[in-house]
Amino acid sequence: MEFQEVVRDRRMVRRYSDEPVDPAVVDRLLANAVRAPSAGFSQGWAFLVLDTPRDVERFWAATTPPEAAREPDAWLTGMRSAPVVIVPLASKAAYLGRYAEDDKGWTDQDEVHWPVPYWWVDVGMSALLILQTAVDEGLGACFFGVPGERWSHLREEFGIPEGYAPVGAITVGHRHPDERLGGSARSRARRPQHEVVHRGGWNG
Ligand SMILES: Cc1cc2nc3c(=O)[nH]c(=O)nc-3n(C[C@H](O)[C@H](O)[C@H](O)COP(=O)(O)O)c2cc1C
């Protein structure tokens, strides 16, 4: 697919058909994810891949608050139909360690050096590559947050070490034929370029 088409067509898909995803395509999503840029080439990311019905079920059981599980809404029902879930995780320690090396020199490993925590940024960059690759492969995908109060359940269920934080999760699958634009993009317009671009100065 033409790159401009991938960018233009990408939007979050929150309902999927029961067509399985080719494992080779899942591999491609991940191969592209690790092509993302990262500060100091730290690559402090990890990807938990859940691509069997049982593992996907374990993901939802671990991350869904009990009251939502009792009465699943349209969002949850749609998202649960995805045959693949990828959880991108960030390791802050990987960055503090990398920047303590000789060429960077922040040997105190103090977080004060990080006005922007690049461990979050870099995983976001890799997540976008997963989303764009899904579009390129004719699939749909959605990045979404894992509620903070469910992190410990997710860690426990899948043996995720404390040093890795689940930045979010990405559902992947074939779009359901009745899938429609959902989420905030249904009620909010894309901000126009002239409103967000400041050429040569803030008032430019
Ligand atoms: C960091 C981040 C967190 C998001 N969290 C959620 C979420 O928890 N649930 C959800 O349905 N969509 C989530 N989204 C998707 C946004 O709602 C969506 O990207 C936005 O409305 C623009 O729509 P589009 O991506 O379809 O163009 C998230 C997106 C990002 C980048």
The ligand as an ORCA input file, in Angstrom:
! r2SCAN-3c Opt
* xyz 0 1
  C      -2.150      7.161     24.029
  C      -3.501      6.775     23.470
  C      -4.442      6.198     24.300
  C      -5.677      5.821     23.801
  N      -6.566      5.176     24.619
  C      -7.698      4.706     24.097
  C      -8.569      3.914     24.887
  O      -8.295      3.637     26.069
  N      -9.700      3.435     24.312
  C      -9.991      3.691     22.992
  O     -11.033      3.228     22.520
  N      -9.202      4.445     22.213
  C      -8.046      4.942     22.729
  N      -7.211      5.678     21.934
  C      -7.603      5.998     20.549
  C      -8.006      7.438     20.393
  O      -9.305      7.629     20.888
  C      -7.949      7.786     18.890
  O      -6.633      7.644     18.447
  C      -8.447      9.191     18.583
  O      -9.803      9.321     18.922
  C      -8.281      9.537     17.102
  O      -8.950      8.593     16.325
  P      -8.211      7.688     15.229
  O      -6.962      7.131     15.853
  O      -9.221      6.630     14.905
  O      -7.870      8.583     14.081
  C      -5.978      6.064     22.431
  C      -5.021      6.637     21.603
  C      -3.793      6.968     22.116
  C      -2.761      7.558     21.169
*
